[in-house]
Amino acid sequence: MPAALAQACVVDQHGGLVCGEGKAAMRVFADTTSPSKNYAFAWRSEQGLLLGRDIPDKVENVLIRIADGTVLAKLGGEYWETGEMRANRYELVAAWSPDSRSVIEVANSRWDSDSFAYYRIDGETATKLDLRALVEPVMTARLPPRNRQGNSFRVRTDRPLTLDERGRARFTAMLYVPKSETSNDYQVQVNVRTTGGKPSAQVVSMRRVKAD
């Protein structure tokens, strides 16, 4: 993937923001913009931003600073949209803290949350904390041993997903077997704290809820 040089973001013909040019260009996902309007998620690919109905290959999602297009962190998802087309059976959600210093990424493909992570912004960079690696084992341990294998993990984006200034993340996640009629849904709270620029987290509550 070409390095993204810091360049101002401009509006394209579809009304979206594009940062950079050529193969280093990135397109902003408007609905992931921070409350301060300073940061957002964007996508890029090795071919640059394709036009028309071409499908991009080797897509990366990134966290950027909108003022100059600086990339603060590479995200875990591979979602894309061109203004005419978008990735099928994929969604990307950003849950920002009110002060715009932290954000949670949920990148869902058809069956799984491919990436569920927390990012703490500090100047020119952002530090990542993998929330799926923290939460999924705790949820799995609550299932009967015979039901712990073969499950997909997915954060439910149709339920509230919030992050406050104190680092308290609240969300609903599920463990389920794809194409089955049942799932194991939990309301979860994770508290994140940052010490010496390094975030850490713990699950402080987890409650089984009715799936719908």
Sequence and secondary structure as in RCSB ss.txt:
>XXXX:A:sequence
MPAALAQACVVDQHGGLVCGEGKAAMRVFADTTSPSKNYAFAWRSEQGLLLGRDIPDKVENVLIRIADGTVLAKL
GGEYWETGEMRANRYELVAAWSPDSRSVIEVANSRWDSDSFAYYRIDGETATKLDLRALVEPVMTARLPPRNRQG
NSFRVRTDRPLTLDERGRARFTAMLYVPKSETSNDYQVQVNVRTTGGKPSAQVVSMRRVKAD
>XXXX:A:secstr
        EEE TTS EEES GGG EEE GGG  TTSSEEEEEEETT S  TT   SSEEEEEEETTTTEEEEE 
S    B SS B TT EEEEEE TTSSEEEEEEE SSSEEEEEEEEEETTEEEEEEHHHHHHHHHHHTS GGGSSS
 EEEE TTS  EE TT EEEEEEEEE TT S EEEEEEEEEEEEETTEEEEEEEEEEEE   
